[in-house]
Amino acid sequence: MQKTWKKEQGYFAISIIKLSIRLPDTPEGRVVRYQLTKSGTSVGANYREANRARSRADFRNKIKICESEASECQYWLEIIIKTGWLKPEEMKHEYEESGELLAIFTSIGYNLNKKMN
């Protein structure tokens, strides 16, 4: 699984940036744009840092950050759908991808916890 993620590293962040550009230029839209972009681009950046971890514990902590950021990104995507700013089919790929990343990082974190305990 990690090879697939590495191969497409950065793709998710770019996709999130392109989606966020389409949000309304209102005070509320700018807040959601900022939060979505921040969490969506953070996933890949933290995964890159995890691969440079100094210890297993450091790797686990960085993977947990990836998990948290993927979850937050999915939250903001749900907010966008619920506000009606974009239609679900317009952001289906990003929503599914955030769910897959969340599942991957949750699984990695779970397996690391099992090995460390």
C-alpha positions in Angstrom: 0.0 0.0 0.0 2.8 2.4 0.8 4.2 2.1 -2.7 0.9 3.2 -4.3 0.8 6.2 -2.0 4.4 7.1 -2.7 3.8 6.9 -6.4 1.0 9.4 -6.3 2.4 11.6 -3.5 1.4 15.2 -4.1 -1.5 14.2 -6.4 -4.1 14.4 -3.6 -2.8 17.8 -2.4 -3.0 19.2 -5.9 -6.5 17.9 -6.4 -7.5 19.5 -3.1 -6.0 22.8 -4.1 -7.8 22.8 -7.4 -11.1 22.0 -5.6 -10.6 24.7 -3.0 -10.2 27.3 -5.7 -13.8 26.6 -6.8 -15.2 27.6 -3.3 -17.1 30.8 -3.0 -15.1 34.0 -2.3 -17.1 34.8 0.9 -15.8 35.1 4.5 -17.2 31.6 5.1 -15.9 30.2 1.9 -12.4 31.6 2.6 -12.4 29.9 6.0 -13.4 26.5 4.6 -10.9 27.0 1.7 -8.1 27.7 4.1 -8.9 24.7 6.4 -9.5 22.3 3.5 -6.2 23.3 1.8 -4.3 23.2 5.0 -5.5 19.7 6.0 -5.5 18.3 2.4 -1.9 19.4 1.7 -0.7 18.4 5.2 -1.4 14.7 4.6 1.4 14.3 2.0 3.8 16.6 3.8 3.5 14.6 7.0 3.8 11.3 5.2 7.0 12.5 3.7 8.2 13.4 7.2 7.1 10.0 8.5 9.4 8.4 6.0 12.3 10.4 7.5 11.4 9.5 11.1 14.3 9.0 13.5 12.6 6.2 15.4 9.6 3.8 15.3 7.8 6.0 17.8 8.5 9.1 15.7 7.2 7.3 12.6 4.0 6.3 14.5 3.4 9.9 15.7 3.8 11.3 12.2 1.5 8.6 10.8 -1.1 9.6 13.4 -0.8 13.2 12.2 -1.5 11.9 8.6 -4.5 10.1 9.9 -5.8 13.1 11.7 -5.3 15.4 8.7 -7.0 13.0 6.3 -10.0 12.9 8.7 -10.1 16.6 9.0 -9.9 17.0 5.2 -12.8 14.6 4.8 -14.8 16.7 7.4 -14.3 19.9 5.3 -15.4 18.0 2.2 -18.6 17.0 4.0 -19.2 20.6 5.0 -18.8 21.7 1.4 -21.4 19.1 0.3 -23.8 20.1 3.1 -23.6 23.8 2.3 -24.3 23.0 -1.4 -21.2 24.9 -2.5 -20.3 22.0 -4.7 -22.2 19.0 -5.8 -21.2 15.6 -4.4 -20.4 14.3 -7.9 -18.0 17.3 -8.5 -15.9 16.2 -5.6 -16.4 12.5 -5.5 -12.8 11.7 -6.3 -11.4 13.8 -3.5 -13.9 12.5 -1.0 -13.2 8.9 -1.9 -9.4 9.5 -1.9 -9.5 11.2 1.6 -11.4 8.1 2.8 -8.9 5.7 1.4 -6.0 7.7 2.8 -7.7 7.8 6.2 -8.2 4.0 6.0 -4.5 3.5 5.0 -3.1 5.6 7.8 -5.5 4.2 10.4 -4.4 0.7 9.4 -0.7 1.6 9.6 -1.2 3.2 13.0 -3.1 0.3 14.3 -0.5 -2.2 13.1 2.3 -0.1 14.6 0.5 0.0 17.9 0.1 -3.8 17.9 3.8 -4.2 17.2 5.0 -1.7 19.8 2.8 -3.1 22.6 
